[in-house]
Amino acid sequence: MPFRPIIPTLVFCSALTACSGWTETHTGDGETSLVISAERTEAPEGVRAWTVEYASQTIHGTPTTVTGWVAIPEVQDTMPILAWAHPTAGLADACAPSQLGGRTPFDFAPELEAGWAVVATDYEGLGGPGLHPYLVGESEARSIFDIARAARELDGRVGTDLMLWGFSQGGHAVLSAAALAPELAPDLDVVGTAAVAPAVDLEGWPPVALGTSQQGYIVAIVTAYAATYGLDLSDVLTPNAIELLEEVETSCVDPTLYGVSRLTAGGAFVVDPSQSEPWATLLTENSPEFSTIDSPVLLVLGDEDELWPIDLLPLILDRMCIAETPVASSIFLGEGHQSVNGAARGTIHSFLVERIEQQEFVSDC
């Protein structure tokens, strides 16, 4: 079983709402629950929701805490879990979507009405200690699995079937979680993954991004990897770029707006990280399309996505098919990176319903 740090369970509720339905639970060996605090928050009628702080651990096994929210509908039967994984928000605590105005339980009313518990992690380092390990798959996966477990502690009717839905960075997060589930979450059953414009082909990104407005994303990646894996940023970044890292580490703007995105490739990078070790290996290892995923995956893309060029699809499908992942793709015409998730909402919901109902899945492989 995954390590569960022993942290006292504390519950904080707003003055306007009571913690109805709260049950403090313990694991079989007497350890306290993962939930550190839970404060009631607004939700659709017939749904209880909390902003939560919960225990998790880093990829190095160090105990840490993560924030997010959990929404649970009032149903009588055992309910599956839908985990939402958010797009790039930044690297700093202040960028936590649950505090910054990200998606709320109201955005998932159809899923809650379907009788699904919905959870949304902020990810490690956003709202919790440390710099966010941006596009580190194992870190994202641990944050997702532990908030799903937190939901089960908040309400005993929450079951073990887990659906995953993520957009952009969140697409990377859910693909990583689905791939790592047998190792990190044998207590949960991932039944399907919807990855919308996911961050993939990380090793292929720097050559096309350096010197363009997308350069800020690559700087964010190497900044996070340096902190996560104990690497020296001066091996890949110029002194000029390093002087501009405070904005990267503390602001919550789109990475294309970072000051480092306005530098030339040579003004920001000493070397292309995809051509230098250990950075190249880490980029490949954190590209989830190379890993086998046992449950169905739906890739959702827009044909006008400036960050996810549609001509990348054959390569990604080929990699996933070689890994024996059951995968299908759905392309939305006229949709760009910011619009495709909304445009695909109905398709994604139907895909997830089919997975819960164990309907046949037809792979593109």
VOGU-260930 format. One record per residue (C-alpha): chain; residue number from 1; residue in one letter; z, y negated, x negated. Coordinates in nm, 2 decimals. Layout:
# VOGU-260930
+--------+-----+--------+--------+--------+--------+
| chaine | num | residu |      w |      v |      u |
+--------+-----+--------+--------+--------+--------+
|      A | NUM |      A |      Z |      Y |      X |
...
+--------+-----+--------+--------+--------+--------+
END
This chain:
# VOGU-260930
+--------+-----+--------+--------+--------+--------+
| chaine | num | residu |      w |      v |      u |
+--------+-----+--------+--------+--------+--------+
|      A |   1 |      M |   0.00 |   0.00 |   0.00 |
|      A |   2 |      P |  -0.06 |  -0.36 |  -0.12 |
|      A |   3 |      F |   0.23 |  -0.53 |  -0.29 |
|      A |   4 |      R |   0.43 |  -0.75 |  -0.05 |
|      A |   5 |      P |   0.65 |  -1.01 |  -0.21 |
|      A |   6 |      I |   1.00 |  -1.03 |  -0.08 |
|      A |   7 |      I |   1.03 |  -1.38 |   0.08 |
|      A |   8 |      P |   1.28 |  -1.48 |   0.35 |
|      A |   9 |      T |   1.13 |  -1.53 |   0.69 |
|      A |  10 |      L |   1.19 |  -1.88 |   0.83 |
|      A |  11 |      V |   1.05 |  -2.01 |   1.16 |
|      A |  12 |      F |   0.99 |  -2.38 |   1.23 |
|      A |  13 |      C |   0.89 |  -2.48 |   1.58 |
|      A |  14 |      S |   0.80 |  -2.83 |   1.71 |
|      A |  15 |      A |   1.04 |  -3.01 |   1.94 |
|      A |  16 |      L |   0.79 |  -2.99 |   2.22 |
|      A |  17 |      T |   0.73 |  -2.62 |   2.22 |
|      A |  18 |      A |   0.94 |  -2.31 |   2.19 |
|      A |  19 |      C |   0.86 |  -2.00 |   1.98 |
|      A |  20 |      S |   0.81 |  -1.78 |   2.28 |
|      A |  21 |      G |   0.69 |  -1.44 |   2.18 |
|      A |  22 |      W |   0.82 |  -1.46 |   1.82 |
|      A |  23 |      T |   0.96 |  -1.14 |   1.68 |
|      A |  24 |      E |   1.08 |  -1.12 |   1.33 |
|      A |  25 |      T |   0.96 |  -0.79 |   1.18 |
|      A |  26 |      H |   1.02 |  -0.59 |   0.87 |
|      A |  27 |      T |   0.82 |  -0.34 |   0.68 |
|      A |  28 |      G |   0.93 |   0.02 |   0.68 |
|      A |  29 |      D |   1.09 |  -0.01 |   0.34 |
|      A |  30 |      G |   1.31 |  -0.30 |   0.44 |
|      A |  31 |      E |   1.11 |  -0.58 |   0.29 |
|      A |  32 |      T |   1.08 |  -0.90 |   0.49 |
|      A |  33 |      S |   0.76 |  -1.00 |   0.67 |
|      A |  34 |      L |   0.47 |  -1.19 |   0.52 |
|      A |  35 |      V |   0.53 |  -1.49 |   0.75 |
|      A |  36 |      I |   0.73 |  -1.76 |   0.59 |
|      A |  37 |      S |   0.70 |  -2.02 |   0.87 |
|      A |  38 |      A |   0.52 |  -2.05 |   1.20 |
|      A |  39 |      E |   0.50 |  -2.37 |   1.40 |
|      A |  40 |      R |   0.34 |  -2.38 |   1.74 |
|      A |  41 |      T |   0.02 |  -2.57 |   1.77 |
|      A |  42 |      E |  -0.22 |  -2.66 |   2.06 |
|      A |  43 |      A |  -0.44 |  -2.39 |   2.19 |
|      A |  44 |      P |  -0.65 |  -2.31 |   2.50 |
|      A |  45 |      E |  -0.47 |  -2.21 |   2.82 |
|      A |  46 |      G |  -0.33 |  -1.85 |   2.80 |
|      A |  47 |      V |  -0.32 |  -1.86 |   2.42 |
|      A |  48 |      R |  -0.03 |  -1.90 |   2.18 |
|      A |  49 |      A |  -0.12 |  -2.05 |   1.84 |
|      A |  50 |      W |   0.07 |  -2.13 |   1.52 |
|      A |  51 |      T |   0.01 |  -2.30 |   1.20 |
|      A |  52 |      V |   0.15 |  -2.06 |   0.94 |
|      A |  53 |      E |   0.26 |  -2.03 |   0.59 |
|      A |  54 |      Y |   0.25 |  -1.67 |   0.46 |
|      A |  55 |      A |   0.31 |  -1.48 |   0.15 |
|      A |  56 |      S |   0.02 |  -1.35 |  -0.06 |
|      A |  57 |      Q |  -0.06 |  -1.29 |  -0.42 |
|      A |  58 |      T |  -0.31 |  -1.41 |  -0.68 |
|      A |  59 |      I |  -0.57 |  -1.18 |  -0.84 |
|      A |  60 |      H |  -0.32 |  -1.14 |  -1.12 |
|      A |  61 |      G |  -0.05 |  -1.00 |  -0.89 |
|      A |  62 |      T |   0.17 |  -1.32 |  -0.89 |
|      A |  63 |      P |   0.34 |  -1.40 |  -0.56 |
|      A |  64 |      T |   0.20 |  -1.71 |  -0.39 |
|      A |  65 |      T |   0.19 |  -1.87 |  -0.05 |
|      A |  66 |      V |  -0.11 |  -1.96 |   0.17 |
|      A |  67 |      T |  -0.14 |  -2.16 |   0.49 |
|      A |  68 |      G |  -0.37 |  -2.13 |   0.79 |
|      A |  69 |      W |  -0.34 |  -2.08 |   1.17 |
|      A |  70 |      V |  -0.32 |  -1.78 |   1.40 |
|      A |  71 |      A |  -0.42 |  -1.78 |   1.77 |
|      A |  72 |      I |  -0.32 |  -1.49 |   2.00 |
|      A |  73 |      P |  -0.43 |  -1.46 |   2.37 |
|      A |  74 |      E |  -0.20 |  -1.32 |   2.63 |
|      A |  75 |      V |  -0.35 |  -0.98 |   2.70 |
|      A |  76 |      Q |  -0.19 |  -0.65 |   2.78 |
|      A |  77 |      D |  -0.39 |  -0.42 |   2.55 |
|      A |  78 |      T |  -0.41 |  -0.39 |   2.17 |
|      A |  79 |      M |  -0.64 |  -0.66 |   2.05 |
|      A |  80 |      P |  -0.88 |  -0.67 |   1.75 |
|      A |  81 |      I |  -0.86 |  -0.95 |   1.50 |
|      A |  82 |      L |  -1.14 |  -1.20 |   1.42 |
|      A |  83 |      A |  -1.09 |  -1.37 |   1.08 |
|      A |  84 |      W |  -1.28 |  -1.71 |   1.04 |
|      A |  85 |      A |  -1.35 |  -1.81 |   0.68 |
|      A |  86 |      H |  -1.43 |  -2.18 |   0.63 |
|      A |  87 |      P |  -1.70 |  -2.35 |   0.42 |
|      A |  88 |      T |  -1.63 |  -2.55 |   0.10 |
|      A |  89 |      A |  -1.35 |  -2.80 |   0.16 |
|      A |  90 |      G |  -1.26 |  -2.89 |  -0.20 |
|      A |  91 |      L |  -1.01 |  -2.76 |  -0.46 |
|      A |  92 |      A |  -0.69 |  -2.95 |  -0.38 |
|      A |  93 |      D |  -0.40 |  -2.89 |  -0.14 |
|      A |  94 |      A |  -0.50 |  -3.20 |   0.06 |
|      A |  95 |      C |  -0.83 |  -3.02 |   0.15 |
|      A |  96 |      A |  -0.66 |  -2.75 |   0.36 |
|      A |  97 |      P |  -0.87 |  -2.73 |   0.68 |
|      A |  98 |      S |  -0.56 |  -2.66 |   0.90 |
|      A |  99 |      Q |  -0.42 |  -2.99 |   0.79 |
|      A | 100 |      L |  -0.75 |  -3.19 |   0.74 |
|      A | 101 |      G |  -0.90 |  -3.14 |   1.08 |
|      A | 102 |      G |  -1.10 |  -2.82 |   1.03 |
|      A | 103 |      R |  -1.18 |  -2.57 |   1.31 |
|      A | 104 |      T |  -0.90 |  -2.51 |   1.56 |
|      A | 105 |      P |  -0.83 |  -2.24 |   1.82 |
|      A | 106 |      F |  -1.03 |  -2.44 |   2.07 |
|      A | 107 |      D |  -1.34 |  -2.38 |   1.87 |
|      A | 108 |      F |  -1.29 |  -2.00 |   1.93 |
|      A | 109 |      A |  -1.23 |  -2.01 |   2.30 |
|      A | 110 |      P |  -1.50 |  -1.75 |   2.38 |
|      A | 111 |      E |  -1.35 |  -1.51 |   2.13 |
|      A | 112 |      L |  -1.00 |  -1.57 |   2.26 |
|      A | 113 |      E |  -1.12 |  -1.52 |   2.61 |
|      A | 114 |      A |  -1.26 |  -1.19 |   2.50 |
|      A | 115 |      G |  -0.91 |  -1.08 |   2.41 |
|      A | 116 |      W |  -0.94 |  -1.11 |   2.03 |
|      A | 117 |      A |  -0.67 |  -1.25 |   1.81 |
|      A | 118 |      V |  -0.82 |  -1.52 |   1.58 |
|      A | 119 |      V |  -0.70 |  -1.61 |   1.23 |
|      A | 120 |      A |  -0.82 |  -1.88 |   0.99 |
|      A | 121 |      T |  -0.69 |  -1.90 |   0.64 |
|      A | 122 |      D |  -0.70 |  -2.21 |   0.43 |
|      A | 123 |      Y |  -0.74 |  -1.99 |   0.12 |
|      A | 124 |      E |  -0.52 |  -1.97 |  -0.18 |
|      A | 125 |      G |  -0.46 |  -2.31 |  -0.35 |
|      A | 126 |      L |  -0.55 |  -2.51 |  -0.04 |
|      A | 127 |      G |  -0.22 |  -2.61 |   0.12 |
|      A | 128 |      G |  -0.04 |  -2.38 |  -0.13 |
|      A | 129 |      P |   0.05 |  -2.38 |  -0.50 |
|      A | 130 |      G |  -0.22 |  -2.39 |  -0.77 |
|      A | 131 |      L |  -0.58 |  -2.50 |  -0.79 |
|      A | 132 |      H |  -0.80 |  -2.33 |  -0.54 |
|      A | 133 |      P |  -0.99 |  -2.03 |  -0.70 |
|      A | 134 |      Y |  -1.32 |  -2.15 |  -0.56 |
|      A | 135 |      L |  -1.57 |  -1.86 |  -0.51 |
|      A | 136 |      V |  -1.33 |  -1.60 |  -0.66 |
|      A | 137 |      G |  -1.40 |  -1.32 |  -0.42 |
|      A | 138 |      E |  -1.07 |  -1.13 |  -0.46 |
|      A | 139 |      S |  -0.86 |  -1.44 |  -0.40 |
|      A | 140 |      E |  -1.05 |  -1.52 |  -0.08 |
|      A | 141 |      A |  -1.02 |  -1.16 |   0.04 |
|      A | 142 |      R |  -0.64 |  -1.15 |  -0.02 |
|      A | 143 |      S |  -0.60 |  -1.47 |   0.18 |
|      A | 144 |      I |  -0.80 |  -1.32 |   0.47 |
|      A | 145 |      F |  -0.62 |  -0.98 |   0.47 |
|      A | 146 |      D |  -0.27 |  -1.13 |   0.45 |
|      A | 147 |      I |  -0.32 |  -1.38 |   0.74 |
|      A | 148 |      A |  -0.45 |  -1.08 |   0.95 |
|      A | 149 |      R |  -0.13 |  -0.90 |   0.86 |
|      A | 150 |      A |   0.07 |  -1.21 |   0.95 |
|      A | 151 |      A |  -0.09 |  -1.21 |   1.30 |
|      A | 152 |      R |   0.02 |  -0.85 |   1.34 |
|      A | 153 |      E |   0.37 |  -0.95 |   1.26 |
|      A | 154 |      L |   0.36 |  -1.24 |   1.51 |
|      A | 155 |      D |   0.26 |  -1.01 |   1.79 |
|      A | 156 |      G |   0.28 |  -0.64 |   1.80 |
|      A | 157 |      R |  -0.02 |  -0.61 |   2.03 |
|      A | 158 |      V |  -0.25 |  -0.72 |   1.75 |
|      A | 159 |      G |  -0.43 |  -0.41 |   1.62 |
|      A | 160 |      T |  -0.60 |  -0.31 |   1.29 |
|      A | 161 |      D |  -0.97 |  -0.36 |   1.38 |
|      A | 162 |      L |  -1.09 |  -0.66 |   1.18 |
|      A | 163 |      M |  -1.41 |  -0.87 |   1.24 |
|      A | 164 |      L |  -1.51 |  -1.12 |   0.97 |
|      A | 165 |      W |  -1.71 |  -1.44 |   1.03 |
|      A | 166 |      G |  -1.77 |  -1.69 |   0.75 |
|      A | 167 |      F |  -1.99 |  -1.98 |   0.68 |
|      A | 168 |      S |  -2.12 |  -2.10 |   0.33 |
|      A | 169 |      Q |  -1.82 |  -2.04 |   0.10 |
|      A | 170 |      G |  -1.67 |  -1.86 |   0.40 |
|      A | 171 |      G |  -1.98 |  -1.63 |   0.40 |
|      A | 172 |      H |  -1.89 |  -1.55 |   0.04 |
|      A | 173 |      A |  -1.53 |  -1.49 |   0.14 |
|      A | 174 |      V |  -1.61 |  -1.25 |   0.42 |
|      A | 175 |      L |  -1.86 |  -1.05 |   0.22 |
|      A | 176 |      S |  -1.61 |  -1.02 |  -0.06 |
|      A | 177 |      A |  -1.34 |  -0.92 |   0.18 |
|      A | 178 |      A |  -1.56 |  -0.65 |   0.34 |
|      A | 179 |      A |  -1.64 |  -0.51 |   0.00 |
|      A | 180 |      L |  -1.28 |  -0.51 |  -0.12 |
|      A | 181 |      A |  -1.13 |  -0.38 |   0.20 |
|      A | 182 |      P |  -1.10 |  -0.01 |   0.09 |
|      A | 183 |      E |  -0.90 |  -0.12 |  -0.21 |
|      A | 184 |      L |  -0.70 |  -0.42 |  -0.08 |
|      A | 185 |      A |  -0.66 |  -0.35 |   0.29 |
|      A | 186 |      P |  -0.65 |   0.03 |   0.37 |
|      A | 187 |      D |  -0.42 |  -0.07 |   0.66 |
|      A | 188 |      L |  -0.70 |  -0.27 |   0.83 |
|      A | 189 |      D |  -1.04 |  -0.15 |   0.96 |
|      A | 190 |      V |  -1.33 |  -0.39 |   0.90 |
|      A | 191 |      V |  -1.58 |  -0.32 |   1.17 |
|      A | 192 |      G |  -1.84 |  -0.59 |   1.11 |
|      A | 193 |      T |  -1.91 |  -0.90 |   0.90 |
|      A | 194 |      A |  -2.11 |  -1.21 |   1.00 |
|      A | 195 |      A |  -2.20 |  -1.41 |   0.69 |
|      A | 196 |      V |  -2.37 |  -1.74 |   0.77 |
|      A | 197 |      A |  -2.56 |  -1.90 |   0.47 |
|      A | 198 |      P |  -2.32 |  -1.72 |   0.23 |
|      A | 199 |      A |  -2.27 |  -1.83 |  -0.13 |
|      A | 200 |      V |  -2.44 |  -1.54 |  -0.31 |
|      A | 201 |      D |  -2.65 |  -1.50 |  -0.63 |
|      A | 202 |      L |  -2.40 |  -1.71 |  -0.81 |
|      A | 203 |      E |  -2.55 |  -1.63 |  -1.15 |
|      A | 204 |      G |  -2.89 |  -1.75 |  -1.03 |
|      A | 205 |      W |  -2.75 |  -2.08 |  -0.89 |
|      A | 206 |      P |  -2.69 |  -2.28 |  -1.21 |
|      A | 207 |      P |  -3.05 |  -2.27 |  -1.34 |
|      A | 208 |      V |  -3.17 |  -2.44 |  -1.02 |
|      A | 209 |      A |  -2.87 |  -2.66 |  -0.96 |
|      A | 210 |      L |  -2.80 |  -2.83 |  -1.30 |
|      A | 211 |      G |  -2.93 |  -3.18 |  -1.31 |
|      A | 212 |      T |  -2.96 |  -3.20 |  -0.93 |
|      A | 213 |      S |  -2.72 |  -3.31 |  -0.66 |
|      A | 214 |      Q |  -2.60 |  -2.95 |  -0.64 |
|      A | 215 |      Q |  -2.45 |  -2.98 |  -0.99 |
|      A | 216 |      G |  -2.12 |  -3.06 |  -0.84 |
|      A | 217 |      Y |  -2.09 |  -2.72 |  -0.69 |
|      A | 218 |      I |  -2.14 |  -2.56 |  -1.04 |
|      A | 219 |      V |  -1.88 |  -2.79 |  -1.19 |
|      A | 220 |      A |  -1.63 |  -2.69 |  -0.91 |
|      A | 221 |      I |  -1.70 |  -2.32 |  -0.98 |
|      A | 222 |      V |  -1.64 |  -2.34 |  -1.36 |
|      A | 223 |      T |  -1.33 |  -2.56 |  -1.30 |
|      A | 224 |      A |  -1.19 |  -2.30 |  -1.07 |
|      A | 225 |      Y |  -1.29 |  -2.01 |  -1.29 |
|      A | 226 |      A |  -1.13 |  -2.18 |  -1.60 |
|      A | 227 |      A |  -0.80 |  -2.21 |  -1.41 |
|      A | 228 |      T |  -0.82 |  -1.86 |  -1.26 |
|      A | 229 |      Y |  -0.93 |  -1.67 |  -1.56 |
|      A | 230 |      G |  -0.78 |  -1.87 |  -1.84 |
|      A | 231 |      L |  -1.10 |  -2.01 |  -1.99 |
|      A | 232 |      D |  -1.18 |  -2.32 |  -2.19 |
|      A | 233 |      L |  -1.39 |  -2.57 |  -1.99 |
|      A | 234 |      S |  -1.51 |  -2.74 |  -2.31 |
|      A | 235 |      D |  -1.71 |  -2.43 |  -2.37 |
|      A | 236 |      V |  -1.94 |  -2.52 |  -2.09 |
|      A | 237 |      L |  -1.87 |  -2.89 |  -1.99 |
|      A | 238 |      T |  -1.94 |  -3.20 |  -2.20 |
|      A | 239 |      P |  -1.65 |  -3.45 |  -2.27 |
|      A | 240 |      N |  -1.82 |  -3.69 |  -2.02 |
|      A | 241 |      A |  -1.80 |  -3.43 |  -1.74 |
|      A | 242 |      I |  -1.44 |  -3.33 |  -1.83 |
|      A | 243 |      E |  -1.34 |  -3.70 |  -1.80 |
|      A | 244 |      L |  -1.47 |  -3.69 |  -1.44 |
|      A | 245 |      L |  -1.28 |  -3.37 |  -1.34 |
|      A | 246 |      E |  -0.99 |  -3.55 |  -1.16 |
|      A | 247 |      E |  -1.22 |  -3.62 |  -0.87 |
|      A | 248 |      V |  -1.33 |  -3.26 |  -0.86 |
|      A | 249 |      E |  -0.98 |  -3.13 |  -0.86 |
|      A | 250 |      T |  -0.83 |  -3.37 |  -0.61 |
|      A | 251 |      S |  -1.09 |  -3.50 |  -0.36 |
|      A | 252 |      C |  -1.22 |  -3.33 |  -0.05 |
|      A | 253 |      V |  -1.57 |  -3.47 |  -0.04 |
|      A | 254 |      D |  -1.90 |  -3.27 |  -0.05 |
|      A | 255 |      P |  -1.95 |  -3.16 |  -0.41 |
|      A | 256 |      T |  -2.29 |  -3.33 |  -0.41 |
|      A | 257 |      L |  -2.10 |  -3.66 |  -0.40 |
|      A | 258 |      Y |  -1.89 |  -3.59 |  -0.71 |
|      A | 259 |      G |  -1.95 |  -3.83 |  -1.00 |
|      A | 260 |      V |  -2.05 |  -3.53 |  -1.22 |
|      A | 261 |      S |  -2.34 |  -3.47 |  -0.98 |
|      A | 262 |      R |  -2.50 |  -3.79 |  -1.10 |
|      A | 263 |      L |  -2.50 |  -3.68 |  -1.46 |
|      A | 264 |      T |  -2.81 |  -3.52 |  -1.61 |
|      A | 265 |      A |  -2.78 |  -3.15 |  -1.68 |
|      A | 266 |      G |  -2.73 |  -3.22 |  -2.06 |
|      A | 267 |      G |  -2.48 |  -3.49 |  -1.98 |
|      A | 268 |      A |  -2.27 |  -3.25 |  -1.78 |
|      A | 269 |      F |  -2.31 |  -2.91 |  -1.94 |
|      A | 270 |      V |  -2.30 |  -2.80 |  -2.30 |
|      A | 271 |      V |  -2.47 |  -2.47 |  -2.19 |
|      A | 272 |      D |  -2.58 |  -2.32 |  -1.86 |
|      A | 273 |      P |  -2.28 |  -2.10 |  -1.77 |
|      A | 274 |      S |  -2.51 |  -1.83 |  -1.63 |
|      A | 275 |      Q |  -2.64 |  -1.79 |  -1.99 |
|      A | 276 |      S |  -2.30 |  -1.79 |  -2.17 |
|      A | 277 |      E |  -2.02 |  -1.53 |  -2.16 |
|      A | 278 |      P |  -1.77 |  -1.46 |  -2.01 |
|      A | 279 |      W |  -1.90 |  -1.71 |  -1.75 |
|      A | 280 |      A |  -2.22 |  -1.51 |  -1.67 |
|      A | 281 |      T |  -2.03 |  -1.19 |  -1.61 |
|      A | 282 |      L |  -1.78 |  -1.36 |  -1.39 |
|      A | 283 |      L |  -2.05 |  -1.52 |  -1.18 |
|      A | 284 |      T |  -2.22 |  -1.18 |  -1.14 |
|      A | 285 |      E |  -1.89 |  -1.00 |  -1.06 |
|      A | 286 |      N |  -1.81 |  -1.26 |  -0.79 |
|      A | 287 |      S |  -2.16 |  -1.23 |  -0.63 |
|      A | 288 |      P |  -2.06 |  -1.00 |  -0.34 |
|      A | 289 |      E |  -2.41 |  -0.87 |  -0.26 |
|      A | 290 |      F |  -2.39 |  -0.63 |  -0.55 |
|      A | 291 |      S |  -2.09 |  -0.45 |  -0.40 |
|      A | 292 |      T |  -2.10 |  -0.17 |  -0.14 |
|      A | 293 |      I |  -1.98 |  -0.27 |   0.21 |
|      A | 294 |      D |  -1.92 |   0.03 |   0.44 |
|      A | 295 |      S |  -1.94 |  -0.16 |   0.77 |
|      A | 296 |      P |  -2.24 |  -0.35 |   0.92 |
|      A | 297 |      V |  -2.33 |  -0.69 |   0.79 |
|      A | 298 |      L |  -2.53 |  -0.96 |   0.96 |
|      A | 299 |      L |  -2.68 |  -1.23 |   0.74 |
|      A | 300 |      V |  -2.75 |  -1.55 |   0.93 |
|      A | 301 |      L |  -2.98 |  -1.81 |   0.78 |
|      A | 302 |      G |  -3.17 |  -2.13 |   0.86 |
|      A | 303 |      D |  -3.52 |  -2.16 |   0.74 |
|      A | 304 |      E |  -3.47 |  -2.53 |   0.65 |
|      A | 305 |      D |  -3.14 |  -2.47 |   0.45 |
|      A | 306 |      E |  -3.15 |  -2.68 |   0.14 |
|      A | 307 |      L |  -2.86 |  -2.49 |  -0.02 |
|      A | 308 |      W |  -2.99 |  -2.14 |   0.08 |
|      A | 309 |      P |  -3.36 |  -2.13 |   0.03 |
|      A | 310 |      I |  -3.51 |  -1.87 |   0.26 |
|      A | 311 |      D |  -3.72 |  -1.72 |  -0.02 |
|      A | 312 |      L |  -3.39 |  -1.59 |  -0.17 |
|      A | 313 |      L |  -3.35 |  -1.35 |   0.13 |
|      A | 314 |      P |  -3.57 |  -1.06 |  -0.01 |
|      A | 315 |      L |  -3.37 |  -1.06 |  -0.33 |
|      A | 316 |      I |  -3.03 |  -1.05 |  -0.15 |
|      A | 317 |      L |  -3.14 |  -0.78 |   0.09 |
|      A | 318 |      D |  -3.27 |  -0.57 |  -0.19 |
|      A | 319 |      R |  -2.94 |  -0.60 |  -0.38 |
|      A | 320 |      M |  -2.74 |  -0.51 |  -0.07 |
|      A | 321 |      C |  -2.97 |  -0.22 |   0.02 |
|      A | 322 |      I |  -2.94 |  -0.08 |  -0.34 |
|      A | 323 |      A |  -2.56 |  -0.10 |  -0.29 |
|      A | 324 |      E |  -2.61 |   0.10 |   0.04 |
|      A | 325 |      T |  -2.47 |  -0.17 |   0.25 |
|      A | 326 |      P |  -2.59 |  -0.16 |   0.62 |
|      A | 327 |      V |  -2.73 |  -0.51 |   0.66 |
|      A | 328 |      A |  -2.96 |  -0.70 |   0.90 |
|      A | 329 |      S |  -3.07 |  -1.06 |   0.89 |
|      A | 330 |      S |  -3.12 |  -1.33 |   1.16 |
|      A | 331 |      I |  -3.32 |  -1.64 |   1.07 |
|      A | 332 |      F |  -3.30 |  -1.95 |   1.28 |
|      A | 333 |      L |  -3.61 |  -2.17 |   1.27 |
|      A | 334 |      G |  -3.56 |  -2.54 |   1.22 |
|      A | 335 |      E |  -3.19 |  -2.51 |   1.12 |
|      A | 336 |      G |  -3.04 |  -2.65 |   0.80 |
|      A | 337 |      H |  -2.72 |  -2.57 |   0.62 |
|      A | 338 |      Q |  -2.50 |  -2.78 |   0.84 |
|      A | 339 |      S |  -2.65 |  -2.67 |   1.17 |
|      A | 340 |      V |  -2.72 |  -2.30 |   1.14 |
|      A | 341 |      N |  -2.36 |  -2.18 |   1.21 |
|      A | 342 |      G |  -2.35 |  -2.36 |   1.54 |
|      A | 343 |      A |  -2.70 |  -2.26 |   1.63 |
|      A | 344 |      A |  -2.62 |  -1.89 |   1.57 |
|      A | 345 |      R |  -2.29 |  -1.89 |   1.76 |
|      A | 346 |      G |  -2.41 |  -1.67 |   2.05 |
|      A | 347 |      T |  -2.59 |  -1.43 |   1.82 |
|      A | 348 |      I |  -2.28 |  -1.39 |   1.61 |
|      A | 349 |      H |  -2.05 |  -1.33 |   1.91 |
|      A | 350 |      S |  -2.29 |  -1.07 |   2.04 |
|      A | 351 |      F |  -2.30 |  -0.90 |   1.70 |
|      A | 352 |      L |  -1.92 |  -0.88 |   1.69 |
|      A | 353 |      V |  -1.89 |  -0.75 |   2.04 |
|      A | 354 |      E |  -2.13 |  -0.47 |   1.95 |
|      A | 355 |      R |  -1.92 |  -0.38 |   1.65 |
|      A | 356 |      I |  -1.60 |  -0.37 |   1.86 |
|      A | 357 |      E |  -1.78 |  -0.15 |   2.11 |
|      A | 358 |      Q |  -1.92 |   0.07 |   1.83 |
|      A | 359 |      Q |  -2.28 |   0.02 |   1.94 |
|      A | 360 |      E |  -2.56 |   0.14 |   1.71 |
|      A | 361 |      F |  -2.65 |  -0.09 |   1.43 |
|      A | 362 |      V |  -3.00 |  -0.10 |   1.29 |
|      A | 363 |      S |  -3.01 |  -0.20 |   0.92 |
|      A | 364 |      D |  -3.30 |  -0.38 |   0.76 |
|      A | 365 |      C |  -3.28 |  -0.13 |   0.46 |
+--------+-----+--------+--------+--------+--------+
END
